[in-house]
Amino acid sequence: MKTIIFLMLLFSFNISTVHSQSGWFVLKPFPNANENINDIYFTNNQTGFLVTDEYPYIGRIYKTSNQGTNWTYNFTDLTGGFTKLYFLNSLTGFALGSKLYKTTNSGATWISKRNGSLNSICFVDSLIGYGCERGDEFRAEICITTNGGESWQNIYHDLNGSYIDLYDIHFFNSQVGLVTGEHSRLAKTTNGGSNWNYVLHPDIGIFRDMEFINDNVGFVCGKLDSVILKTTNQGDNWFPTLLQKGSYNHVNSINFINESTGFGAFQYNNVIIKTINSGNNWFELPVRPPFGNGRKVYFLDELTGYLVGGNANFFKTTNGGNDWETFIKGDTIKSVFVTKDGVGYCGGYNGKIMKTTNSGINWFKLNSETSNTINDLTFLDIYNGIYIGRNGVIGTTTNSGVNWVTYTLNPNVSLNSLYFYNNGYGLIAGGNGKIFKTTNSGIDWTEKNSGSSLNLNSIFISSLTNAYSVGDSGIVLRTTDSGETWLVDYTVPRIKLNSISILDNETGYIAGNSGKLFRTTNNGLNWQIHFVNNNLFRDHNQVYFANSTTGYLLGNSSTLYKSTNQGLTWGSQGLQSCNPYKIFMLSTDTGYIVGSDGYIFKTIDGGGTVVSVNENNLIPYKYYLSQNYPNPFNPITKIKFEIPSLSNVKLTVFDILGKEIETLINKNLQQGVYESEWDGSKFPSGIYFYSLNTNSFTETKRMILLK
């Protein structure tokens, strides 16, 4: 990294990183079940943002354009979480965390403006703003910007104590301001932050949040004792309007919608309080959200409000707090189907079917007419669709999912897998060895003798005559007469087989439990073990090929692999924490994955960078970045590196001026030896640098592109 810094200084080159969505990004659920939601803010009655953090070092920004009914994944920082939002107007705002990011286009892009943790900022006009940050061993900083947040300078760092966190800052004008912090720090400046004097320091705890309803009247809230203090003279004097001595349940945030009406949120048990007389008295709302911890309360008006907090807690009320709607984890989704026009469907637990008409941006629930788990679904055209599920249920629609008609094939079996070769010929595989066939688009189904009583989990039609089915105890079935008769093949070890995909007349793959993938090169006559996942506890749920060369392998615990050479070799791709069950690719670039807890992922670049996994048993004990090979190269080179433990890893390429020109990897990686590939075909000959960055390691090496 020193090389890069030197070059930037030498050429006075200013790098601003603009992030956009790549790889697999979350469409649903909102929010991610592992995220802590730390702040929420609306720039108008419809448009809002919220920020999150997720272990170990991930921060995300979400945006809504319809008052929180739907949220879209807006931005990710893989170097640290976000803690707070601040907006100057509907277009210009900031996201605070391990870095400070700025947007000038209502969140379309976010640009890094400052390294280092700011807990709060406040602007007095479009140019002048102040910030406060976490304390370190020596000081707690207060900083200033005079150019709209483009750059920041520290102006004060002495508040009588090391390791003192400053939590909130508020300025009335360019000279007069207040700051709050740990150990009841509440200080005031009257000279633009050059000097600060304590106006309150009774050591009753930590002042977390500060809110002013005009230039004179404001509030702070804190903990150890649950307390809300009020001032009527710009912070010179304070008196309690709420004080619960010895309470462990402190007030985390306060929010006023006008000078009379405000709300407060306690940290535990989702207690929400309200005032209608400018904070002189507070009363508890009659109904609490059902569970969780509140970090921020935010009301748009008397009726519409939000409570967000740790462990993905997100609640919304539209009747002043009498009822609360939660957006926490959804039902597991087992199947997905999307058309090139952006119309898609997914189905899963409890008979849930959802539909999108805009390529997954928004989803709405359909009435499936069943409460049985939906295991698979497909559409034959824009109007006619079919799903199958537990207890032998089949559902059909002739009007794009508006209405469904259900019936039962066999109430004693689960229908697990559905495949149509054309609009007429289709097969179903299910429990107890059941196979059903249709030749009239699913109007009628005829049971066929499979020769087995084992559960069948997947079925695949490779041609008009050939089809395959796999299931429990290693069973593989094959037909050569369009599903009329089936041959039983037990050449696969006796483990549960979950998915099968056939590429051509010779090559195919089977995904199974215990981290195993099987391959045939002779039309299924023999299957050989193809070890991809060395973790035997990660079962593979699906193997899927988007075309004759590009395939994907999904498994429990966020397992996702991709191959671009007919499955000969596989590399890992990043996926957030869930068990992915089904993938559906519209092309080699655009696709969807669904899984546990209601997750829906989308990619528009084939899932992003593929990281080759070294499958030997070497266990790295330290970080190491190898020299690229070949070097010089034209146009492709490989970069190998080692990670000793779970780390947030970023591998980037810079040109001779120090400009970041490509990010090869930007995600969490497990311990292992990895190899990434860089294609320099679109860049001129010359010297380039590649840099490996983690939270505790940085190294940069040089490489030469010679055309």
N, C-alpha and C positions, 0 to 999 in steps of 0.2 A: 504494500500500500504506500510505502514511502516513495517509491518510484512514481506512482500516480500523482501523489501530492506535489512532488517536485516539478513534474511536468505542468501541472495546473498553475503553479505559481510562476513558472518560467514564462509561460505563454499567456498568463492572466486569463485563463479560460475558466468560465463559470459554468459548472454543471448543475442543472436542475433536473431532477428525475421526475418524469411524468409516467404514471402507472396506468395501465389499462388491463382489462380482464384477459387472462390467458389460462391455458390449462383447463382443468375442471373446476368450474365455479358453481356455487350453490344458488339454485332457484328457490327451493323450499327445503326444510321449513324455515320460518323466520321465528326466532333466530336460531343459529346453530346451538345445539343442545349443550355444548361445552363452553359457550361464551358467557362472560359477565357483561351485562349492558350497563354502562357507566353514566351515560348522559343522553338526553333527547332534547331536540330543539326544533321549533317550526319557524320558518321564515315568512309564512303566510298561513291562511286558514287551511290550505291543502298540502303544502309542501313542507316536509320535515326530514330531519336527519337524526341518526343515533350512532353512537360509537361504542365499540366493545373491545375486550381483551380476552385472549384464550391462551392457556398454557401451551408451550413455554414462552414464546415471544411473538405472538400474532395479534395484530389489531385490525379491525374492520370497520368500514363505514357503510351504513345502509341509508337508502333514501325512499321516501314515499311521495307520491303525487296525488293521493286521494285520501288524505287525512288518516293515514295509517291502516287503511283496509288492506293494502298490499305494500310490500317493501321489496326493493330490489337491491341486490348486492352491488355496492358502488365502488369500493376501493379496499385494498389490503396492504398492510405494512407488515413485512415478515421480520422486522427488527425489534418490534415492541408493540404493546397494546396502546389503545387510545383511552383517555380518561375524561375529556371534556370537549365541548363545542362552543364556538363563539362566532356570531355573524354580525357583520357591519350592515348588510342589507340583504336583499333576496339573492344577490349574485355572489357577493364576496364574504367568505367565511374562513374559519380556521378549525383544524382538528388538532388537539393537544395530546401528547403522549411522550414516548421516548424521543420523538422528533416533533417539530411543528410543521404541519402541512397547511397550504393555502389553496383555496379555489376562488376563481373569479368568474366562473360560469355555472354557478349553482350545482357544483359537484360533478360536472362532466369530467373534469380532470382535477387532480390534487398534486401540488408541487411542494417538495420539501424545501423549507426556508430556514430551518435551524435545527441543529443537533442538540440534544440535551433535553431534560424533562422539565417542561413548564406545567404547573398545576392550574394556572389561571391567567387570563389576559383581559385587558379592558382598554378600549379605545375612546378617546375624547373627541376625535374627529377622524376623517378618512386617512390621515397620515400618522398622527401621534397616538401611540399605544404603550401600555405598561404590562409587564408580566412578572410573576413570581414563580419560584421553582423549589424543588426539593432541596433540603439541606444536605451537605456532606460533612466530612470530618471537621471542616474549618468554618463553614459559613452557609447562610441561606441567601441566595441571590435575588435581587430585583433588577429588572432590565427594562430598556426602553427602545422603541422604534420610532423613527421620524419619517419613514418612507412607506407607510402602509403595511409594515410587516415583512418587507423584503430583506431587511437585516436588523439585528438586535445588538445592543451594547449593554453590558452590566454597569449599573450605576450605584449599587449599594449592596453591602454584604456583611452587615454587622447588626444582628438582632439578639445579641447576648446569649449565645449558646450554639454549640456544634450540633450537627444532626437535627436541626430544627426544620421541619417541613412547613412551608407557607402554602396555604390551601386556596385562598381566594383573595382577589384584589379588585378594588373599585376606585375609579377616579371620577370626580365631579367636573373637573376641568384640568388643564395642563399642569396646575400647581398643587391642587388639593386632592388627596387620596387616602384610602385606608387599605390595610392588609391584615389578614387573619392567619393564624397558624396554630401549631402545637403549644401545649402548656399555656393556653389562654392568651397567646400573643394576639393583641389587637392594637395596631400601631397606626399613626396618622402622620402624613407629611403635608407641609404647606409650601414647599419649595421644589415641586416637581420631582420628588424622590431623592433629593440629595441628602436630606436628613429625615429621621423618623423618631417620633416620640410615642411611648406607650400611653394609650388612653384607657386601657383596661388590661389588668394582668392579675386577676385574683386566683389564678391557678385552679380553676374549676374543671379543666379538661382541655379539649381540642375544639376549636371553632372551625367547622367544616365548610359552611356555606354562608354567603352574605347576599342580601337582596335589598335594593333601595327602590321605593315606590315614587319618590321625588327627590329633590336635591337635599332635603333635610331629614326625611323619615326613612329609616331602614332597619334591617333585622340581621342578626347572626344567630346561628344554631350550633350546638356542640354536644359534647358527651362527657363522660364520667357522671356528671349530673345531666339529666335530660333538660336542656335549657333552650329557650328562645329569648334573646335580648333585643330590646328596641331602643332606638335613638330618635330624637326629634330635633337634634341640632347638629346634624352632619357628623355625628360620631364623637362629639366631645364628651357626652355623657350617655350612659346606658342603664336601663333598668329591665328586670325580668318580667315578661308577660306569660311565660310558662317555665316552671321550675319543678322538677321532680328529683329531690335529693336522693342520692344513692342509687338511682335507677341505672340498670345496665343497658336499657333500651333507649338509645339516644336518637335525637332528631338528625337525620342525614341531610335533608334538603328542605328548602322553602321556596314557594313560587306564588307570586301575586298576579292576578289577571287585571286588576285595577287597584286604586288606592284603598279600597275597602275590603276586597275579597282576596283571600290567599289560602294556600294549602301547605301542609308540611307532611313529611314522610319519616316515620321511624325506621330504624335499621332492621328490626326483627318483627316478625308476625304481621307484616304489611299493615301496620296501624297508620291511618291517614287522618290528619286533623285539619280543621278548617276555621277560618275567622271571617266574620262579616262586618267587623268594626275596626279595621286597620290594625289588627293584631293585638288589640287590648285584651281580648279573650279568645280562647281556642276551645273547640269541641271536636270529639271524635266522630267521623263519619259512621253511619250505622252499619254498613256492610264492608267487610274487608275482603280483598282478593284472597283466594283460598289458601295460598301457600307462598313461601319465598321470602326473600329479603329485599327491602326497598332501598335503592341507592339514589333515585331521582324521581320526584313527582313533578308533573308538568300538565297544566290545564290550559286549553285554548279559550275556554269560556266556562260559564257556570255548569254546563252539562258534560262537555267533552274533555276527558283527561286521561293521563297515562301514568303508570307506575312501572319503572324498570329497575332491574337489580341483578344480583348474582345468580349464577346457574341458569342463565337464559330466561329469567323471569321477565315477562312482558305482559302487562295488563292494560286494557282500555275500557273506559266507561263512556257511555253516551247519555247517561241520565243522572249525572252528578254524583256517581258513586254508589247508587243503589244496586247496580249489577256490574260485574266485571267480566270481560271476555279475555281469555288467555290465548296466546299464540305459541305456547310451548309445544314440544315434540308432537308430531303427528303420528298417525297409524303407519305401520310398515307397508311399503308399496312393493308389490311383487312383479308387476309387469308394466310395460310402456310401449306406446306406438305413436309415431308422429309422421305427418305427411310433409312433403316439400312446401306446401302452402302455409305451414306453420300451425296447422290444426293437429292437436294431439290429445291422447287419452292415457291415463294410468289407473291401475286398479290394485287393490290390496286388502288388508285386514278389514273385517266388519262390513264387507260389501261396498267399500268406498271406491267410487269412480270419480275422477276429476278430469276436466277438459280445459285445454288452452286453445285460443284462436290467434295468439300472437307469439308463437314460437317459444312458449314457456315463461314469458314475462309475467303473465297473470294466469291463475288457475281458479276454476269455480267447480263446485261439487254438483254432480248429477245424481238423480234418484235411480239407483241400480235395481230397485225392487228386490233386493236380497240383503241378508245380514251375514251370509257366508263369505269367507275369505275368497277373493278373486285371485286365482293363481296365474292366469294368462288371458290376454285379449289381443284381438287384431281387428282391422277393418279391411273389407274387400274392395270398397270404394268409398266415396265421401259420405255416403248415406248408411251403408250396411256394415254393421259391426257385430262381433260376437265375443263373449267372455265365457270362461269356465272356472269352476272353483270347487270348494269343499262340498261334501254331501251330494255330489253328483249334479250340482247346479249348472245350468247353461242359461245365458241371457243373450237375447238378440235385439238389435235395434235396426229400424229402417229409416230413421230420420235424424241421423248424426248424433245419437245419444240423448235426444230430448226425451224419448220414451223407450223403456226396455220391457220385453216380454220374457219371463223366466219359465223354465220347466226343468224336470229332473230326469237324467238318464238312468242313474242308479244311486239311490240314497245312501248306500252303504260304502261307497268309494269316493275318494277325492280325485277330481279331474285335475291333473297337474300341468300338462303341456299340450299346446295347440299349434298346429302347423298346417298352412294352406300352400299347396304347390301352385295352384291357379285358383280362379274364382269358384271353381266347382269342386275340385278334389282336395279334401283335407283329412287330417288324422288327429285323434286325441289319445294321449297316454295317461293312465291313471293308476290308482291303487289296486292291489290284488291282481296285477297283471292285465288290467283291462285296457283294450284298444278298441276305439270306435272309428268308423270311416263314414265320410259323406262324399257324394258325387253331385250334390245339388246345392252347394254353397251353405251347408249347415241346416237346411230345412229338415232333412232326415238323417239319422245316424244309425249305423248298423254295427253291432258288436262283432269283433273278429277274435278268433282263438289265438292267443299269443303263445300258448304252450307253457305259461308260467303263472304262478300266483304271487310273485314278488311285486312290490310297489315299483311302478315305472315313473320316472321323474322327468324325462325329456324325450322328445320325438323330433326327428328331422327327415324331411323328404328331399333327397338329392336329385332325383329325376322322376319322370313319370312312372317308372317301374320300381325304383330302388328307394328304400327308406330304412331308418334305424331308430331304435329306442333303447334307452339305458335306464337302470334303476338300482335298487338295493342289492346288496351282496354281490356286486360286480357283474350283474346280468347285462348282457348286450344282445339285443334282438335285431334281426335283419330280414327284410322282405325283398323279393325280386319280382313280385307280381302285383304291385300297387296296393300292398297291404292286405291282400286276401289271405295269404299264409305267411307264417313267421318261423324263422330258424333261431334256436337258442344257442348262443356262443358264450362259454364260460372261460375264455382265455384270459380275461382280466382278473387280477387279484380280487378277493372277496371283500371289497369295500363299497360304500355307497357311492354311486355314480350319479351326478347331478345334471350334467349337460353334455350334449354332443353337437358337433358342427362338422360338416363334410364340405371340403373345398372343391374337389373334382372327383373323377371316377376312381382315383387312387388314394388321395390324401384326406385324412380326417383327424379330429381330436376329441377326446373325452375328458371332461373335468370332474374330479372326484374329491372325496374327503381326504384328510391327512395330507393336504398340500400336494396332491399328485395330479399330473396331467399325462394322458396317454395319447399315443400317436399310431396311426396306421398309414402304410404306404402301398397297401395292396387291396384297397376297396373293402377294408374291414375284416379280411380273413384272419389277420393277426394284429394285435395291439401291443405296443411296447411302452414301458414307463418312460415318461419324459419329465425328469425332475426340474421343476421351475422354482417352487417355493420350498425352501429348506426348513421352514417352520411347520412341523407336522400338525400343529394345533389349528392351522388356518385352512379350513375347508374351502375348496373352490366351488363357487356357485354357478358360474356360467363361463363357457368358452364361446366366442362369437367372432365371426369374420365379416368385415365390412365389404371386402372384395377378395380376390384370389390371393392376395399377398398380406393384407393388413388385418391383424386380429387382436382381440382383447381377451384377457382372462381376469375374472372377478372372483374375489374371495372374502371371507370374513376378516374383520379387523382392518378394514380399509385397504385390503389387498387389491392392487390393480396393476396388471402387466400389459405391455403392448409388444407386438411383433410386426415387422415390416418385411419379413422374408419367408412367408408361409409357415411361421411358427418354429422355424429352426432355432432361432434365438429370441429371447424375450428381455425387455427392459422395464423397469418400474416407472410408474407415473404417480404423481401426488394426488391424494384424495383425502378429504376431511374424515373425521372419525365417524364411521358407520359401517354396517355390513351391506355392501352393494349386492343386489340380487339380479338385476337385469340391465343390459345395455342395448340401446337401439341407435344405429348410426344411419343418418340420411346420406352421408358421403364420407370420404376419408377425413374431412375437417369437422363436420357438424354432427353432434350426437348427444345422447341423453343417457344418464344412469339413474336408476331408482334403487332405494334400499330401506334399511331400518329407520325407525323414528320419522318417517315421512320425508326422507331426503330425496330431492331431485337435483341432479347435477346436469350441467350443460357444458359442452366445449364447442368452440368455433375454430380451433386449430389442431384438431386431432388429439387433444389432450395435452398438448404442449411437449416439452422436452422429455425424451425417453432416456433414462439413466440405466446404462448396462450394469447389471449386478454380477460381480465376480462370485461364481458359485463354488469356489473352493472353500476350505474350512479355516482360512487364515482369519484371525481376529485382530484388527488393528489396535494398537495400544497408544497411539498418538496421532495427531493430525499430520498429514503429509500431502504435499502437492508435487506431483511428478512433472518432469519436463515433457512437453507435448511430443508426439511422434506421429508421422515423420516431421522433421524440422531441419531445413525448410520444407514447405509443403505446397501443394497445388491440387485442388482447392480445399481438400478436406484433411483435417488433422484430429487426433484423439488426445484427450486430456484425462489423465488418471489421478485419483486422489483417494485418501483414506480418512475415515471418520471413526474415532474411538468410542463415541457414545451418541445417543440421540441429540441432534444438533439442527439448528436453523442454518441452512447452507445457501450461500449465494455464490455462483460462479459467473463472472462477467468478463467481457472482452472490451479492451480500450484501444483506441488508435494512438498514434504517436503524439497527438496533442493532449492526450488524457481524457478524451471524450468517450463516454460509455456508448458503445455502438451495438452491443447485443448482450442480453442476459440469457445464459445457457441453463442455469438452474436457480430457482428461488423458492425453496420449500424445506420442510423438515425431512431429514434423512436419518434412518436408523444406523447403528454401528455397522460398518462394512467397507469394502473396497469398491469404488465406483469408477466408471469411465463415461465421459461425455464427448460428444463429437461436435466440432465447429466447421461449418461450411463457409469458406471465404470467397465463394464464387462471385458475390455481388460487390466485393471490395477490391480496391487496387492493390498491386504489389507493394510491399513495405514491411516495416516493423510494427508489430502489435504486441499488446500485453494482455495476459489473462490473470485474474485475481480470484483467489478463494477466500471467502470471508465467512466466519462464524462468530458467535458471541464472544469467543475467547481466542480466536486464531485468525491471522491474516497473513497471506503470502502472495507475492506477485512474481510472475516469470515472463520472459520475453520469448516471442516466436516470430518467424519470418515467413511471410506469404510471398512466394516467388512464382510468377506466371510466365 
